[in-house]
Amino acid sequence: MKALPAYMVTLALVLGAALALATPPELKVLRLDFVVIREHKNQQGQLVREVMERTRFIAPDGRYRTHTEPAEKMTYPVQIVDPRRDVSILLNPSQNVAIRTWQARSKRMLEAEQQDTKRQGDPLGPRIMQGLDCNAFRVSHPNGRTTEFAYCRDPVSGAKFQGSFFARLPDGSNWREELQRVTRDYTVDKTLFEIPAHFRIIDQ
């Protein structure tokens, strides 16, 4: 068998390296699809109902990214959270702007709020959502707001997440978020959890 000329071997190596660089590295994540229903009163006192779709991608290392559609209903329709670095990022794709918040200072406030929730929260018992075991709670706030939420755990990936949320405000408006579909081993580009290079970053 005749050996390939040296220039052809070199060309093959160069093309292979270029192809590897051109192909974005992939990542298997847990994909969660939600429906969000918001009911509120407009300036005329009429009850308005808005329906949105929300998709959350949870990486094996705990990072997650949330998309809300239609995007025009929110100033920052994309959120990225990295618990390892204790940072939250809001993206506005229409203006190429990223708001990056380092949460170290607010972590103690969050922990205090969670402790307060444990004191006031009423367990609503276990629930099954899209085949997952979840636990639900109700919290009554001093301002008259009532919230109900359920936390779920995926037995395959071990990921923990909020599977449902319901809030009723004193003025009669409410916000509901319900899990509709769970997709495991969903393939995404690894850069999904990063700020795009052309975005302007504002640190808070």
Residue pairs with C-beta under 8 A, 6 or more apart in sequence:
4 12
24 189
24 190
24 191
25 189
25 190
26 187
26 188
26 189
26 190
27 59
27 60
27 187
27 188
27 189
27 190
27 192
28 60
28 185
28 186
28 187
29 57
29 58
29 59
29 60
29 186
29 187
29 188
30 57
30 58
30 154
30 157
30 159
30 182
30 183
30 184
30 186
31 55
31 56
31 57
31 58
31 181
31 182
31 183
31 184
31 186
32 55
32 56
32 57
32 58
32 161
32 179
32 181
32 182
32 183
33 53
33 54
33 55
33 179
33 180
33 181
33 182
33 183
34 53
34 54
34 55
34 56
34 177
34 178
34 179
34 180
35 51
35 52
35 53
35 54
35 177
35 178
35 180
36 51
36 52
36 53
36 54
36 68
36 175
36 176
36 177
37 49
37 50
37 51
37 52
37 175
37 176
37 177
37 178
38 49
38 50
38 51
38 52
38 173
38 174
38 175
38 176
39 47
39 48
39 49
39 50
39 173
39 174
39 175
40 47
40 48
40 50
40 171
40 173
40 174
41 47
41 48
41 171
41 172
41 173
42 48
47 172
50 73
52 68
52 69
52 70
52 73
53 68
53 69
54 66
54 67
54 68
54 69
54 177
55 66
55 67
55 69
56 64
56 65
56 66
56 67
56 161
57 64
57 65
57 66
57 186
57 188
57 192
57 193
58 64
58 157
58 159
58 161
59 193
60 157
61 84
62 82
62 83
62 84
62 159
63 80
63 81
63 82
63 83
63 84
63 193
64 80
64 81
64 161
64 193
65 78
65 79
65 80
65 81
65 192
65 193
66 78
66 79
66 80
67 77
67 78
68 74
68 77
68 78
69 77
71 77
71 78
71 93
71 94
75 92
76 90
76 91
76 92
76 99
77 91
77 92
77 93
78 90
78 91
78 92
78 93
79 88
79 89
79 90
79 91
80 88
80 89
80 91
80 193
80 194
80 195
81 87
81 88
81 89
82 88
82 89
82 193
86 102
86 103
86 104
86 107
87 100
87 101
87 102
87 103
88 100
88 101
88 103
89 98
89 99
89 100
89 101
89 195
90 98
90 99
90 101
91 97
91 98
91 195
91 196
91 199
92 98
92 99
96 196
96 198
96 199
96 200
97 199
97 200
97 202
98 195
98 196
98 199
98 200
98 201
98 202
99 202
99 204
100 195
100 201
100 202
100 203
100 204
101 203
101 204
102 203
102 204
103 110
117 137
117 139
120 139
120 140
120 141
121 137
121 138
121 139
122 137
122 138
122 139
122 140
123 135
123 136
123 137
124 136
124 137
124 138
124 148
124 150
125 135
125 136
126 133
126 134
126 135
126 136
127 134
127 135
127 136
127 150
127 163
127 164
128 134
129 150
129 152
129 163
129 164
129 179
130 163
130 179
130 180
130 181
130 182
131 182
132 152
132 153
132 154
132 155
132 163
132 179
132 182
133 152
133 153
133 155
134 150
134 151
134 152
134 153
134 163
134 164
135 150
135 151
136 148
136 149
136 150
136 164
137 148
137 149
137 150
138 146
138 147
138 148
139 146
139 147
139 148
139 149
140 146
141 147
143 170
144 169
144 170
145 167
145 168
145 169
145 170
146 167
146 168
147 165
147 166
147 167
147 168
148 164
148 165
148 166
148 167
149 162
149 164
149 165
149 166
150 162
150 163
150 164
150 165
151 160
151 161
151 162
151 163
152 160
152 161
152 162
152 163
152 179
153 159
153 160
153 161
154 160
154 161
154 182
154 184
156 184
157 184
162 177
163 179
164 176
164 177
164 178
164 179
165 175
165 176
165 177
166 174
166 175
166 176
166 177
167 174
167 175
167 176
168 174
195 201
